[in-house]
C-alpha cells in the first residue's frame, strides 16, 4: 500500500472540455478516500488519470513520494473496479481472478495463484462458483468477483468507480459492510467514487467533494456534513435533503440564503407557523413537508408522527445549526 | 380466434409459407450441387447418356482421371504389360489407357489452400489490428481514411488488372504464392476492416483497460481480451475472405501459370484434355467445394451470431 498525492492535476478533453482543474489532495496510507459529486463532476476522470488510462495535461501524481505521472497503467500497480463490464466474459471465475496474477508484471507460479484465488474466493463467498463462466453469474456475484480480482493483488492503491451502483439495495448494503471490513482488515488504501451519500458516509475516512472539475472541499464525513463550505457541498450529504431557504423569510436580512438540515427543525411549538403538505413515514423517522410562505421545508422527526395534511402547525429552528451562505452560495462564517 | 400464441409470433400459416419457400429455395440450390457430386461418381458414358441417369453404378473413374495423366495405347501394347498393380491402374487399362504420371491437380489444389488460407489469415489479422486502431484511437482523418479504405471496393478488382499485372512483373511477384496472398489480402482487407470495426466498437473498452491495469500491455490485452471477444466477427470475416480468395478466377488466370496456379483456372483445363471428361470435372469441382464447406461448417456457430451483430450482444 502507498500514500497517494495529486498535485495541480489538470485534464482537458479534446482541448476544449475542462474535466479537471487544479486538483490537489493526499490519500494517506491505509485511508479510505471517497470522491463525491454528481455525474460529470470529474470523479471518474480523476480515477482514470491516477490509473494511467488518461494522460494528464498538467500536474503530477505521486505514489509514496515518487512520480508515476509518465508510467504506463501496468507498471503503476493499482487496481481498478469498474462500475460495470468488469469481468472477462470468455473466462471462468477462476481465470478472471487469476488473470492479474498471470500478467507479465507478476508471473506467479501456478501453485501460489491457486492458493491466492481460493482464499479470496472464500473470503467473498464465491468458492462454489469458481468454475462458472463469468456470464453465468448474478449481478451481485459478478461484482464480488470484480472486487475479488482487485483484492488478489496487493497494489499501491485500489480505485473503485461506483462498484456497487448496479446492484439492488439489499446487496449493496451487505457488500458495503463487507468492503469496509476487508479494508479495515487489510489496511488498504482505497479511492472510491460514488454519488450515493450512504456509501460515502459509512465507508469514508475522508471525503473530497468535486464540482465541475474543481475539488471544492475535503474533510471527514462529519466535517462535510456539519460544516460544508458552500450550498453545493451541503447538498451532497443528508437525506432528506438540506433545506435551502432565503434569509429574508426568517428575518435574517443580512443573509441571502441559509441552509438548515431537516433534523434541526422541531415541530409543535415555535415562532413560525406553516401548513403541512405531506407526511412520509419511513419507519424510524417521519419526513414532514411544510409550506411556509410558499417555500417547501422538510422536517425530519424521530419515530412516528401523527397529524393530517393541510393542518397548520408551529415550528422552530435550532439556530446553532443554521448554515449561512452568501450570494454566490459560499459559506459565511463570521457573524 | 386463435389465442394460443402471442401477437408478436407469426401465424402458423406464415410460418408454413416461410418453411415452404425455404425448402423450395434449398432444393433449387442443391440440385446443381448434387448433380455435380453425382457426375463425379459416374463413368464417362453414363455422364453424357440421354436421358440423364439418376440411378447409376458408382465409379471412381472421374477421381482417377482427375489425379492422373493417361495416354491411349493399343490392345497389343496393353497385353504386353505386366498385370496392373492396383485398382486404379486396372480401371485405366480397362479404358485402353496407361497412367503416365500424376496430374497437376494436387499441386494446384495445395496452391489454392496455401493462398486461400494464407490471405484469409493475413486479411483477418491485419484487418483486426486496423479495426482496433480505428475503433479505439484518435486517428487523424479517421472518417476520410475509412472512406478511402471502403472506396477500394467500389470498382471491380479486375478493373486494375493491367496495372497490377505490370507491377507484379516488375516486382517479380507474378506466379508466386506470396504475390497472390498479397493481392487477395489487399482486396479483402477493406471488407475485413469495416466488418471488424463494427465488432470492435461493440466490445466495451473497459475490458482492455482492466487488463492494462491488471499488468498487461495494450498489445497483450488486445490478444488476451479483445480478440477472444471478437471471435464472432473474426469468424464471419474469415468466411467472407476465404470464399473470395478461394473462388477468385480472373486474377488467378492472369497472374499465375506454373508455380502458383490455383485450382479455379486449372479445373477448366481438364475439358481440353481428350474430350469432355465430365466425371473428372465433377470430381475436381466437388473436391474444390469441400474446404470452403468444411471451413464454413466449423465457423458456422460463430457466423450465425455474427450476421446478427449489433442486434443482440451478451
Interface residues (C-beta under 8 A of the other chain):
Chain A: X51 X52 X53 X72 X73 X74 X76 X77 X78 X79 X80 X82 X84 X85 X86 X88 X89 X90 X99 X100 X103 X104 X105 X106 X135 X149
Chain B: X204 X206 X207 X209 X210 X211 X212 X213 X214 X215 X216 X217 X220 X225 X228 X229 X314
